[in-house]
Amino acid sequence: MITLEYTRFKMRAECTHDVTVFLSRVPVVSILIERDLDLMYPDVDVTFVTNVTLDNVRRCIAGIPDGHVMLETVELESNYTGERKPAESEA
């Protein structure tokens, strides 16, 4: 569901390709992608602003092949820990 209110979310992704697929499915008005250069993995932290609810962001991510890291970490920015939590369908 799209609302008139914009909200800031944060999540991890395994790689920037996953973020590109995400952006093709969720309308985002602002995005920041950060990568820790000390890590040998391509993981990125993504902060984004959208008027889509968290539940609908999760539904969109659930349809992304190999999007499990995004699905298990997406949260309101103020609640973000970066730790993976099993998706509700897996819990």
C-alpha positions in Angstrom: 0.0 0.0 0.0 1.2 3.5 -0.9 0.6 6.2 1.7 1.0 10.0 1.6 3.6 9.8 4.4 7.3 9.0 3.6 9.3 6.7 5.8 13.0 6.0 6.1 14.0 2.3 6.1 17.3 0.5 6.3 18.4 -3.0 5.2 21.3 -5.1 4.1 21.7 -6.7 0.7 24.1 -9.3 -0.6 25.2 -7.1 -3.5 24.3 -4.0 -5.5 22.5 -6.1 -8.1 19.9 -7.1 -5.5 19.4 -3.4 -4.7 18.9 -2.7 -8.4 16.2 -5.4 -8.6 14.6 -3.9 -5.4 14.5 -0.4 -7.0 12.7 -1.8 -10.0 9.9 -2.9 -7.7 9.6 -0.3 -5.0 9.2 3.5 -5.6 12.0 5.2 -3.7 12.5 8.9 -3.4 16.0 8.8 -1.8 18.6 6.1 -1.4 22.0 5.7 0.2 24.1 2.6 -0.5 27.1 2.0 1.7 29.8 -0.7 1.5 32.4 -1.5 4.1 35.6 -1.7 2.1 37.3 -3.7 4.8 35.1 -6.7 4.1 35.9 -9.2 1.4 32.2 -9.7 0.7 30.0 -7.5 -1.6 27.4 -6.9 1.1 25.9 -3.3 1.2 23.8 -1.3 3.7 20.9 0.4 2.1 19.0 3.4 3.6 16.0 4.5 1.6 12.9 6.7 1.8 9.5 5.6 0.3 5.8 6.0 0.8 5.3 2.3 0.7 4.4 0.6 4.0 6.9 -1.8 5.7 4.6 -4.8 5.1 4.4 -4.0 1.4 8.1 -3.4 1.1 8.6 -6.9 2.5 6.1 -8.3 0.1 8.0 -6.8 -2.8 11.3 -8.1 -1.5 9.8 -11.6 -1.0 9.3 -11.8 -4.8 13.0 -11.1 -5.5 15.1 -14.1 -6.3 17.9 -14.4 -3.7 16.5 -11.4 -1.8 16.5 -13.2 1.5 19.2 -10.9 3.2 17.1 -7.8 2.3 13.9 -9.5 3.5 15.5 -10.6 6.8 17.0 -7.2 7.6 14.6 -4.5 6.3 13.3 -2.4 9.1 12.4 1.2 10.0 15.7 3.0 10.2 15.2 3.7 13.9 14.7 0.0 14.6 17.5 -1.3 12.3 20.1 -3.6 13.8 21.6 -5.2 10.7 21.0 -8.6 12.2 19.1 -11.1 10.1 15.7 -12.2 11.4 13.8 -15.1 9.8 11.0 -13.9 7.5 7.5 -14.4 9.0 6.8 -17.2 6.6 9.9 -19.0 7.8 9.3 -18.4 11.6 
